[in-house]
Amino acid sequence: MQLAYTHAVVNTLWEFDEAKERIERHADRLMELGDVICRHRLHESVGLCLLHRHFRLADGERLVGTYDAGSYVVGATRREDWTGVVPSVWRAEALSDVDTSWGDGPLDGGTAWGYRPLEFVDGTGRGGRLALRAARAMASTAFLTDLGRRLHELDLADTVGLAALDQLPGDLRRTETVYETSSDRRRTSVRTPVGKDSVPLDDITVTLWAFHVEPAA
Protein backbone atom coordinates (compact mmCIF):
# COMPACT_ATOMS: atom_id res chain seq x y z
CA MET A 1 0.00 0.00 0.00
CA GLN A 2 1.71 3.09 -1.27
CA LEU A 3 1.18 6.41 0.50
CA ALA A 4 1.15 9.95 -0.83
CA TYR A 5 4.52 11.67 -1.20
CA THR A 6 5.49 14.69 0.88
CA HIS A 7 8.91 16.33 0.93
CA ALA A 8 8.48 16.97 4.67
CA VAL A 9 8.91 13.27 5.44
CA VAL A 10 12.32 13.27 3.75
CA ASN A 11 13.35 16.19 5.97
CA THR A 12 12.52 14.19 9.12
CA LEU A 13 14.98 11.39 8.30
CA TRP A 14 18.04 10.93 10.50
CA GLU A 15 21.15 12.81 9.54
CA PHE A 16 23.82 10.40 8.35
CA ASP A 17 25.85 10.20 11.58
CA GLU A 18 22.73 9.47 13.62
CA ALA A 19 21.55 6.82 11.19
CA LYS A 20 25.00 5.24 11.18
CA GLU A 21 25.02 5.00 14.98
CA ARG A 22 21.57 3.38 15.03
CA ILE A 23 22.34 0.77 12.39
CA GLU A 24 25.59 -0.19 14.10
CA ARG A 25 23.56 -1.05 17.20
CA HIS A 26 21.06 -3.15 15.29
CA ALA A 27 22.95 -4.61 12.31
CA ASP A 28 22.42 -8.16 13.58
CA ARG A 29 18.68 -7.80 12.91
CA LEU A 30 18.98 -7.14 9.19
CA MET A 31 19.07 -10.82 8.24
CA GLU A 32 15.62 -11.25 9.77
CA LEU A 33 14.33 -8.60 7.36
CA GLY A 34 16.27 -10.16 4.49
CA ASP A 35 14.53 -13.45 5.24
CA VAL A 36 11.18 -11.74 4.62
CA ILE A 37 12.36 -10.48 1.22
CA CYS A 38 13.69 -13.90 0.23
CA ARG A 39 10.62 -15.77 1.49
CA HIS A 40 8.49 -13.72 -0.89
CA ARG A 41 11.00 -14.28 -3.72
CA LEU A 42 11.60 -10.56 -4.17
CA HIS A 43 15.36 -10.63 -3.58
CA GLU A 44 15.99 -9.82 -7.26
CA SER A 45 13.79 -6.74 -7.04
CA VAL A 46 14.32 -5.03 -3.68
CA GLY A 47 16.69 -4.78 -0.76
CA LEU A 48 17.04 -2.72 2.40
CA CYS A 49 18.52 0.76 2.76
CA LEU A 50 19.75 2.95 5.59
CA LEU A 51 17.29 5.81 5.97
CA HIS A 52 19.16 9.09 6.18
CA ARG A 53 19.29 12.50 4.57
CA HIS A 54 22.21 14.41 3.10
CA PHE A 55 20.36 17.71 2.60
CA ARG A 56 16.89 19.17 3.10
CA LEU A 57 14.24 19.41 0.41
CA ALA A 58 11.96 22.35 -0.33
CA ASP A 59 8.27 22.15 -1.17
CA GLY A 60 7.85 20.85 -4.70
CA GLU A 61 11.17 18.97 -4.76
CA ARG A 62 11.76 15.24 -4.98
CA LEU A 63 14.87 13.07 -4.90
CA VAL A 64 15.02 11.56 -8.39
CA GLY A 65 17.55 9.04 -9.68
CA THR A 66 18.88 9.06 -13.23
CA TYR A 67 21.79 7.37 -14.98
CA ASP A 68 24.96 9.14 -16.01
CA ALA A 69 27.39 6.81 -17.79
CA GLY A 70 28.13 4.06 -15.25
CA SER A 71 26.79 5.93 -12.23
CA TYR A 72 23.36 6.29 -10.65
CA VAL A 73 22.83 9.92 -9.63
CA VAL A 74 20.12 11.00 -7.17
CA GLY A 75 19.44 14.71 -6.95
CA ALA A 76 16.91 17.25 -5.68
CA THR A 77 14.61 17.84 -8.64
CA ARG A 78 11.69 20.07 -9.61
CA ARG A 79 9.40 19.27 -12.52
CA GLU A 80 6.12 20.57 -13.85
CA ASP A 81 5.22 17.05 -14.99
CA TRP A 82 6.17 13.97 -12.95
CA THR A 83 4.88 11.50 -15.53
CA GLY A 84 7.17 8.46 -15.68
CA VAL A 85 8.84 9.26 -12.35
CA VAL A 86 7.98 6.47 -9.90
CA PRO A 87 8.86 5.69 -6.26
CA SER A 88 11.94 3.53 -5.67
CA VAL A 89 12.69 3.97 -1.92
CA TRP A 90 10.11 3.86 0.88
CA ARG A 91 9.72 4.09 4.64
CA ALA A 92 7.20 1.74 6.25
CA GLU A 93 4.54 3.34 8.44
CA ALA A 94 1.91 1.83 10.71
CA LEU A 95 -1.35 3.65 10.09
CA SER A 96 -4.17 4.20 12.54
CA ASP A 97 -6.45 4.90 9.62
CA VAL A 98 -6.23 4.65 5.86
CA ASP A 99 -4.16 7.65 4.71
CA THR A 100 -3.32 6.33 1.27
CA SER A 101 -3.31 7.25 -2.37
CA TRP A 102 -3.78 3.64 -3.44
CA GLY A 103 -5.51 0.80 -1.60
CA ASP A 104 -8.67 0.71 0.43
CA GLY A 105 -8.07 -0.71 3.89
CA PRO A 106 -5.93 -2.57 6.42
CA LEU A 107 -3.82 -5.38 5.08
CA ASP A 108 -3.81 -7.72 8.08
CA GLY A 109 -7.27 -7.25 9.54
CA GLY A 110 -5.96 -4.76 12.11
CA THR A 111 -3.04 -2.43 11.48
CA ALA A 112 -2.78 -0.88 8.03
CA TRP A 113 0.82 -0.82 6.76
CA GLY A 114 1.78 1.94 4.38
CA TYR A 115 4.95 2.73 2.45
CA ARG A 116 5.85 6.40 2.15
CA PRO A 117 7.90 7.26 -0.98
CA LEU A 118 11.19 8.98 -0.17
CA GLU A 119 13.09 8.67 -3.43
CA PHE A 120 12.07 8.24 -7.06
CA VAL A 121 13.51 7.01 -10.35
CA ASP A 122 12.97 8.38 -13.81
CA GLY A 123 11.47 5.27 -15.37
CA THR A 124 12.43 6.15 -18.94
CA GLY A 125 15.40 4.54 -20.65
CA ARG A 126 17.70 2.63 -18.29
CA GLY A 127 15.45 3.54 -15.37
CA GLY A 128 12.73 1.28 -16.72
CA ARG A 129 14.29 -1.83 -15.18
CA LEU A 130 14.43 -0.22 -11.75
CA ALA A 131 10.82 0.96 -12.11
CA LEU A 132 9.67 -2.58 -12.93
CA ARG A 133 11.42 -3.96 -9.86
CA ALA A 134 9.76 -1.33 -7.70
CA ALA A 135 6.33 -2.10 -9.14
CA ARG A 136 6.82 -5.84 -8.53
CA ALA A 137 7.40 -5.28 -4.83
CA MET A 138 4.55 -2.79 -4.43
CA ALA A 139 2.15 -5.28 -6.05
CA SER A 140 2.73 -7.90 -3.33
CA THR A 141 0.31 -7.12 -0.50
CA ALA A 142 1.46 -10.12 1.55
CA PHE A 143 5.09 -9.05 1.33
CA LEU A 144 4.39 -5.44 2.29
CA THR A 145 2.38 -6.61 5.28
CA ASP A 146 5.05 -9.03 6.48
CA LEU A 147 7.91 -6.58 6.06
CA GLY A 148 6.07 -3.66 7.67
CA ARG A 149 5.12 -5.76 10.68
CA ARG A 150 8.66 -7.09 11.12
CA LEU A 151 10.25 -3.64 10.80
CA HIS A 152 8.07 -2.38 13.60
CA GLU A 153 8.59 -5.46 15.77
CA LEU A 154 12.35 -4.89 15.49
CA ASP A 155 11.96 -1.14 16.09
CA LEU A 156 13.77 -0.36 12.82
CA ALA A 157 11.08 1.36 10.75
CA ASP A 158 12.71 4.77 11.20
CA THR A 159 16.18 3.44 10.36
CA VAL A 160 15.76 0.82 7.62
CA GLY A 161 13.74 1.32 4.46
CA LEU A 162 12.80 -0.66 1.37
CA ALA A 163 14.67 0.07 -1.87
CA ALA A 164 14.34 -1.16 -5.42
CA LEU A 165 17.71 -2.52 -6.52
CA ASP A 166 19.68 -0.82 -9.24
CA GLN A 167 22.45 -3.43 -9.00
CA LEU A 168 22.05 -7.08 -8.03
CA PRO A 169 25.00 -8.84 -6.37
CA GLY A 170 25.53 -10.87 -9.55
CA ASP A 171 25.82 -7.69 -11.63
CA LEU A 172 29.13 -6.84 -9.96
CA ARG A 173 32.50 -8.50 -10.31
CA ARG A 174 33.90 -10.12 -7.17
CA THR A 175 36.45 -7.32 -7.04
CA GLU A 176 33.79 -4.56 -7.19
CA THR A 177 31.56 -2.76 -4.74
CA VAL A 178 29.14 0.15 -5.12
CA TYR A 179 30.48 3.33 -3.55
CA GLU A 180 28.24 6.30 -2.70
CA THR A 181 29.43 9.88 -2.43
CA SER A 182 27.36 13.00 -1.79
CA SER A 183 27.67 16.72 -2.47
CA ASP A 184 25.83 19.32 -0.40
CA ARG A 185 26.67 22.00 -2.94
CA ARG A 186 25.25 20.07 -5.88
CA ARG A 187 22.57 18.43 -3.70
CA THR A 188 23.26 15.04 -5.21
CA SER A 189 24.41 11.59 -4.18
CA VAL A 190 26.19 9.34 -6.67
CA ARG A 191 26.50 5.54 -6.60
CA THR A 192 29.24 4.07 -8.78
CA PRO A 193 30.70 0.55 -9.09
CA VAL A 194 34.39 0.73 -8.11
CA GLY A 195 37.19 -1.70 -7.36
CA LYS A 196 37.19 -2.79 -3.73
CA ASP A 197 40.86 -1.99 -3.48
CA SER A 198 40.22 1.65 -4.43
CA VAL A 199 38.15 2.56 -1.34
CA PRO A 200 38.95 2.25 2.39
CA LEU A 201 36.49 -0.55 3.20
CA ASP A 202 37.25 -0.38 6.92
CA ASP A 203 36.04 3.22 7.05
CA ILE A 204 32.86 3.08 4.97
CA THR A 205 29.28 2.57 6.16
CA VAL A 206 27.01 0.14 4.33
CA THR A 207 23.80 1.91 3.28
CA LEU A 208 22.22 -0.70 0.98
CA TRP A 209 21.76 -4.43 1.51
CA ALA A 210 20.81 -7.03 -1.09
CA PHE A 211 20.03 -10.66 -0.25
CA HIS A 212 20.01 -13.99 -2.05
CA VAL A 213 18.28 -17.32 -1.61
CA GLU A 214 20.54 -20.19 -0.60
CA PRO A 215 20.40 -23.00 -3.18
CA ALA A 216 18.59 -26.15 -2.10
CA ALA A 217 20.91 -28.90 -0.86
C-alpha positions in Angstrom: 0.0 0.0 0.0 1.7 3.1 -1.3 1.2 6.4 0.5 1.2 9.9 -0.8 4.5 11.7 -1.2 5.5 14.7 0.9 8.9 16.3 0.9 8.5 17.0 4.7 8.9 13.3 5.4 12.3 13.3 3.8 13.4 16.2 6.0 12.5 14.2 9.1 15.0 11.4 8.3 18.0 10.9 10.5 21.2 12.8 9.5 23.8 10.4 8.4 25.9 10.2 11.6 22.7 9.5 13.6 21.5 6.8 11.2 25.0 5.2 11.2 25.0 5.0 15.0 21.6 3.4 15.0 22.3 0.8 12.4 25.6 -0.2 14.1 23.6 -1.1 17.2 21.1 -3.2 15.3 23.0 -4.6 12.3 22.4 -8.2 13.6 18.7 -7.8 12.9 19.0 -7.1 9.2 19.1 -10.8 8.2 15.6 -11.3 9.8 14.3 -8.6 7.4 16.3 -10.2 4.5 14.5 -13.4 5.2 11.2 -11.7 4.6 12.4 -10.5 1.2 13.7 -13.9 0.2 10.6 -15.8 1.5 8.5 -13.7 -0.9 11.0 -14.3 -3.7 11.6 -10.6 -4.2 15.4 -10.6 -3.6 16.0 -9.8 -7.3 13.8 -6.7 -7.0 14.3 -5.0 -3.7 16.7 -4.8 -0.8 17.0 -2.7 2.4 18.5 0.8 2.8 19.8 2.9 5.6 17.3 5.8 6.0 19.2 9.1 6.2 19.3 12.5 4.6 22.2 14.4 3.1 20.4 17.7 2.6 16.9 19.2 3.1 14.2 19.4 0.4 12.0 22.3 -0.3 8.3 22.1 -1.2 7.9 20.8 -4.7 11.2 19.0 -4.8 11.8 15.2 -5.0 14.9 13.1 -4.9 15.0 11.6 -8.4 17.6 9.0 -9.7 18.9 9.1 -13.2 21.8 7.4 -15.0 25.0 9.1 -16.0 27.4 6.8 -17.8 28.1 4.1 -15.2 26.8 5.9 -12.2 23.4 6.3 -10.6 22.8 9.9 -9.6 20.1 11.0 -7.2 19.4 14.7 -6.9 16.9 17.2 -5.7 14.6 17.8 -8.6 11.7 20.1 -9.6 9.4 19.3 -12.5 6.1 20.6 -13.8 5.2 17.1 -15.0 6.2 14.0 -12.9 4.9 11.5 -15.5 7.2 8.5 -15.7 8.8 9.3 -12.3 8.0 6.5 -9.9 8.9 5.7 -6.3 11.9 3.5 -5.7 12.7 4.0 -1.9 10.1 3.9 0.9 9.7 4.1 4.6 7.2 1.7 6.3 4.5 3.3 8.4 1.9 1.8 10.7 -1.4 3.6 10.1 -4.2 4.2 12.5 -6.4 4.9 9.6 -6.2 4.6 5.9 -4.2 7.6 4.7 -3.3 6.3 1.3 -3.3 7.2 -2.4 -3.8 3.6 -3.4 -5.5 0.8 -1.6 -8.7 0.7 0.4 -8.1 -0.7 3.9 -5.9 -2.6 6.4 -3.8 -5.4 5.1 -3.8 -7.7 8.1 -7.3 -7.2 9.5 -6.0 -4.8 12.1 -3.0 -2.4 11.5 -2.8 -0.9 8.0 0.8 -0.8 6.8 1.8 1.9 4.4 4.9 2.7 2.5 5.9 6.4 2.2 7.9 7.3 -1.0 11.2 9.0 -0.2 13.1 8.7 -3.4 12.1 8.2 -7.1 13.5 7.0 -10.3 13.0 8.4 -13.8 11.5 5.3 -15.4 12.4 6.2 -18.9 15.4 4.5 -20.6 17.7 2.6 -18.3 15.5 3.5 -15.4 12.7 1.3 -16.7 14.3 -1.8 -15.2 14.4 -0.2 -11.7 10.8 1.0 -12.1 9.7 -2.6 -12.9 11.4 -4.0 -9.9 9.8 -1.3 -7.7 6.3 -2.1 -9.1 6.8 -5.8 -8.5 7.4 -5.3 -4.8 4.5 -2.8 -4.4 2.2 -5.3 -6.1 2.7 -7.9 -3.3 0.3 -7.1 -0.5 1.5 -10.1 1.6 5.1 -9.0 1.3 4.4 -5.4 2.3 2.4 -6.6 5.3 5.1 -9.0 6.5 7.9 -6.6 6.1 6.1 -3.7 7.7 5.1 -5.8 10.7 8.7 -7.1 11.1 10.3 -3.6 10.8 8.1 -2.4 13.6 8.6 -5.5 15.8 12.4 -4.9 15.5 12.0 -1.1 16.1 13.8 -0.4 12.8 11.1 1.4 10.8 12.7 4.8 11.2 16.2 3.4 10.4 15.8 0.8 7.6 13.7 1.3 4.5 12.8 -0.7 1.4 14.7 0.1 -1.9 14.3 -1.2 -5.4 17.7 -2.5 -6.5 19.7 -0.8 -9.2 22.5 -3.4 -9.0 22.0 -7.1 -8.0 25.0 -8.8 -6.4 25.5 -10.9 -9.5 25.8 -7.7 -11.6 29.1 -6.8 -10.0 32.5 -8.5 -10.3 33.9 -10.1 -7.2 36.4 -7.3 -7.0 33.8 -4.6 -7.2 31.6 -2.8 -4.7 29.1 0.2 -5.1 30.5 3.3 -3.5 28.2 6.3 -2.7 29.4 9.9 -2.4 27.4 13.0 -1.8 27.7 16.7 -2.5 25.8 19.3 -0.4 26.7 22.0 -2.9 25.2 20.1 -5.9 22.6 18.4 -3.7 23.3 15.0 -5.2 24.4 11.6 -4.2 26.2 9.3 -6.7 26.5 5.5 -6.6 29.2 4.1 -8.8 30.7 0.5 -9.1 34.4 0.7 -8.1 37.2 -1.7 -7.4 37.2 -2.8 -3.7 40.9 -2.0 -3.5 40.2 1.7 -4.4 38.1 2.6 -1.3 39.0 2.3 2.4 36.5 -0.5 3.2 37.3 -0.4 6.9 36.0 3.2 7.0 32.9 3.1 5.0 29.3 2.6 6.2 27.0 0.1 4.3 23.8 1.9 3.3 22.2 -0.7 1.0 21.8 -4.4 1.5 20.8 -7.0 -1.1 20.0 -10.7 -0.3 20.0 -14.0 -2.1 18.3 -17.3 -1.6 20.5 -20.2 -0.6 20.4 -23.0 -3.2 18.6 -26.1 -2.1 20.9 -28.9 -0.9 
